[in-house]
Amino acid sequence: MHQVMGRRWMVAAGHPLAARGSVGTADVFAWPFAAPGRIPPRVLDPMLAAHRDAKRRGHAPRPFPSIQCVGLGPVKRILATSDAISASILSCIATELESGQYVLLGTEPWLHLHYGIVSLKGRPWTHAAEKFRQYTVEAEQAATLEEQRLVARFGRGATGRLAAIAKIGGPLP
């Protein structure tokens, strides 16, 4: 099982939360959330649980998602002209991070992608399957390096496993 390409909460640089030192999930849900398309159940379920928890704690979360788009392009335009919040894989917003348009607010463990490649026990891999696995591992390594670079440079209050890995420059296990 691998963990790669963690999504992070993001806002436009002028957003009121951009200047805060630490931002929790309840803080995120107090603002309109722009979803870049369908949210997979493995992410949606904990998001909805966090949304309900914020409501129980007395916060006034907005409807979730407040805005649902058909891709990241419309979300980027909405973030640029509003106080909406979204989440994205860092490589998809690297240009905006580099230009100072976006600020990262943080992440949650359930915003990270977990995947694995499964094979049948005792069955040899075909040449094509072996190449696919090789290309997947190479792409994962490149994505991990890019994420580490972006977290080290733009991650604020980065804590936990990914921040520690970014600081030492090691690969994700």
ChimeraX attribute file (.defattr): number of C-alpha atoms within 10 A of each C-alpha:
attribute: neighborCount
match mode: 1-to-1
recipient: residues
	/A:1	9
	/A:2	12
	/A:3	16
	/A:4	20
	/A:5	19
	/A:6	21
	/A:7	22
	/A:8	22
	/A:9	21
	/A:10	26
	/A:11	26
	/A:12	25
	/A:13	19
	/A:14	15
	/A:15	18
	/A:16	10
	/A:17	21
	/A:18	18
	/A:19	12
	/A:20	10
	/A:21	9
	/A:22	13
	/A:23	18
	/A:24	12
	/A:25	17
	/A:26	19
	/A:27	14
	/A:28	24
	/A:29	26
	/A:30	18
	/A:31	19
	/A:32	19
	/A:33	24
	/A:34	22
	/A:35	23
	/A:36	20
	/A:37	14
	/A:38	11
	/A:39	13
	/A:40	8
	/A:41	10
	/A:42	13
	/A:43	15
	/A:44	16
	/A:45	13
	/A:46	15
	/A:47	20
	/A:48	15
	/A:49	11
	/A:50	17
	/A:51	22
	/A:52	15
	/A:53	15
	/A:54	20
	/A:55	16
	/A:56	11
	/A:57	9
	/A:58	9
	/A:59	15
	/A:60	15
	/A:61	20
	/A:62	15
	/A:63	13
	/A:64	17
	/A:65	18
	/A:66	14
	/A:67	16
	/A:68	16
	/A:69	15
	/A:70	11
	/A:71	12
	/A:72	18
	/A:73	11
	/A:74	16
	/A:75	23
	/A:76	21
	/A:77	10
	/A:78	18
	/A:79	21
	/A:80	17
	/A:81	10
	/A:82	13
	/A:83	17
	/A:84	24
	/A:85	25
	/A:86	25
	/A:87	23
	/A:88	20
	/A:89	19
	/A:90	25
	/A:91	17
	/A:92	12
	/A:93	17
	/A:94	16
	/A:95	12
	/A:96	16
	/A:97	21
	/A:98	13
	/A:99	8
	/A:100	12
	/A:101	16
	/A:102	23
	/A:103	23
	/A:104	26
	/A:105	26
	/A:106	21
	/A:107	22
	/A:108	15
	/A:109	15
	/A:110	15
	/A:111	20
	/A:112	17
	/A:113	15
	/A:114	13
	/A:115	10
	/A:116	8
	/A:117	9
	/A:118	7
	/A:119	10
	/A:120	7
	/A:121	6
	/A:122	6
	/A:123	7
	/A:124	10
	/A:125	12
	/A:126	9
	/A:127	9
	/A:128	9
	/A:129	12
	/A:130	12
	/A:131	12
	/A:132	13
	/A:133	14
	/A:134	12
	/A:135	12
	/A:136	13
	/A:137	13
	/A:138	12
	/A:139	12
	/A:140	18
	/A:141	15
	/A:142	13
	/A:143	17
	/A:144	24
	/A:145	17
	/A:146	17
	/A:147	23
	/A:148	26
	/A:149	16
	/A:150	19
	/A:151	22
	/A:152	19
	/A:153	12
	/A:154	19
	/A:155	21
	/A:156	18
	/A:157	15
	/A:158	19
	/A:159	12
	/A:160	9
	/A:161	11
	/A:162	21
	/A:163	17
	/A:164	14
	/A:165	18
	/A:166	23
	/A:167	14
	/A:168	10
	/A:169	14
	/A:170	13
	/A:171	15
	/A:172	16
	/A:173	8
